[in-house]
Each structure stands twice: as C-alpha cells, then as structure tokens.
Amino acid sequence: MNSKLVHTLIEIIRSLSPEERNVLTQELLFDDSEPSNQEIIKLAEMGSSFNFLNDEPDIYTLEDGEPV
C-alpha cells in the first residue's frame, strides 16, 4: 500500500469545497451497471415493441373500482 499517496489524497479531498465533495462522492459511488428507470422508459418509448397497444381498445375507466 502506498501510504503517502493515500494521505495526499485525503488532504486533497479535505481541501475540496462541499460542492466539489458532493460531485466526487456522486462519481465514486455511481453504479451504472444497470440502466435507470428513465433509460428503460425512454428505450420503450423509442422502440416499437409496444406499438400494438395503440390499437387496443380502452376497456377500463377510472370508475371501474378500486385498484388492487
């Protein structure tokens, strides 16, 4: 382990402003191994997989009862 490097990095991090620390934290803890909900929604909207639903009749209304 490079102790000098670790201590230098700690000093640098401590010298950052709160805003800079937030950005650093977000970058270090960001997990992009799976798509976000917004990315999945965008993909579904852009693709044509669900276009068949446009031709389906609206058989349910808001007055149909309580949601399950």
N, C-alpha and C positions, 0 to 999 in steps of 0.2 A: 504494500500500500504506500502511496506517495503522500505522506502526512503533510509535507509542505504545500503541495498542491491543494489538498483538502482545506487546510487552514486559510490559504489565499482565497479560495472560492468562497469560504464562509465570510471572510472580511468583505469581499466584493458584494455578496448578497446582502449583508447587513448595511452596506452603504447605499443600497438602492432605495428609491422613494417607494412609498406604499403602492403607488400605481404600477411602478416597474416590477415590484414584487408580485403583484396580482397577475401581471402578464406572464412573468416567469413561472408562477405556480400553474397557471392555466396551460402553458406549453408543456410543462413537465408531466402534468397529471392527465393530459388529454389522451383518451383512448379512442383511436379511430379504427379499431379492428372490426367494428360492426357499423353499418350505416345507421344514421339517426332516423327518427320517425319522420322528420321533414324530408329527408332524402328519399325514403321509401314512398312517401306520399307523392313527391314530385315525379319519381320514376313511374308510379302507377298512372298518374295523370298524363304523362308524356307518351306512355306505351299504348298499345291498342288492345291489350288483354281484356280489359273490362268494357270495351265499347258495346258489347252485346247487351249490357244493362240499359243502354239508352233506348232500346226497343221494347223493354219490358213494361207492362202496364203498371201504373201506381195502384196497387190493390189495398194499401194500408193508408189510414189517415190518422191525424192526431187524436181523433175521438174513438179510436179502436180499443182503448183500455189502458191499463197500467203497464208500464214497461216491466219486463221480467228481470 
